[in-house]
Amino acid sequence: MDTHYINIQWTFWPFFWIIFWVCIIPLFWVLIGRGNWKYGRHGSNRAADKSPMDILKERYAKGEINKQEFEEKKKDLA
């Protein structure tokens, strides 16, 4: 075997593992971590946890709808 080839192989071998983990860690983050924390069980801002009336009140408080729209939609929900 050529000793130059062996030296190059051992020189670049650690970079393989760095590249490997740089690819694997974000993959796990996307598939497992991000989904659970942003939209999953751990978040308290889930739309499923709020009633339609709560959402309507929030929209009114933010100014997304005016008082007339709020009252109309409130009647529809009741």
N, C-alpha and C positions, 0 to 999 in steps of 0.2 A: 504494500500500500504506500501511497505517496503521503509523506508526513505533512506536506502543505495542506492536503485535503483534510486530514484529521484535525489540524489546527483550526482551519476555517469552520469545520463542523462544530467543534467545541466552543468556538468564539460566538457563533450565532445561536446556539442551542438555548441559552437563557431568554433570548428575544422571542423565541417561539412561545414559551410559557407566558411571557408578558402579553403578547398578542392574543393568545388563547384566552387568558382571563379578562382582558379588555373586551373581548367579544362575549364571553359567557356571563359576566356579571350584569351588564345591561340587559341581556336576554332574560335573566331571572327577574330583574327589576321590572321589566315590562310585563312579563307573563304572570308574576306572582305579587310582587310588592306594590306596584302602582295601583293596580286594580283594587286591591283590598283597602288601601289607605284613602284613596281619593273617592271611590264610589262604593266601597264595600262596608262590611260590618263595623269598621272602626270610625267611620265618619258620622257626625251628628247632623250634617246638612242634607241628608237624603230626602228627596221629594216624597218617597214612599212613607216616611215617618210623619208627614204633615197632612192634615186634613185639607180638603178643598177650601174650607172657610179660612184656615190659617194662611194659605197661599193667597187668597183674595185680600185678606187684611194686609199682608206684606206688600202686595202690589199697590194697594191704596196708600200705605205708609211711604213707599218709595216714590209716589207720584206718577206711577205708570198709568193709573186710571183715575178719573175724576170722581167726585162724590156721586153724581148721577149714575155713572156706570157701576160704581160700587153697590149702590142701593138696588139697581136692577139685577145684578148678578147675585146679590145676597138673597133676593126674593126667589130667584131661580134655584138656588141651592137649598132653600128652606122647605 
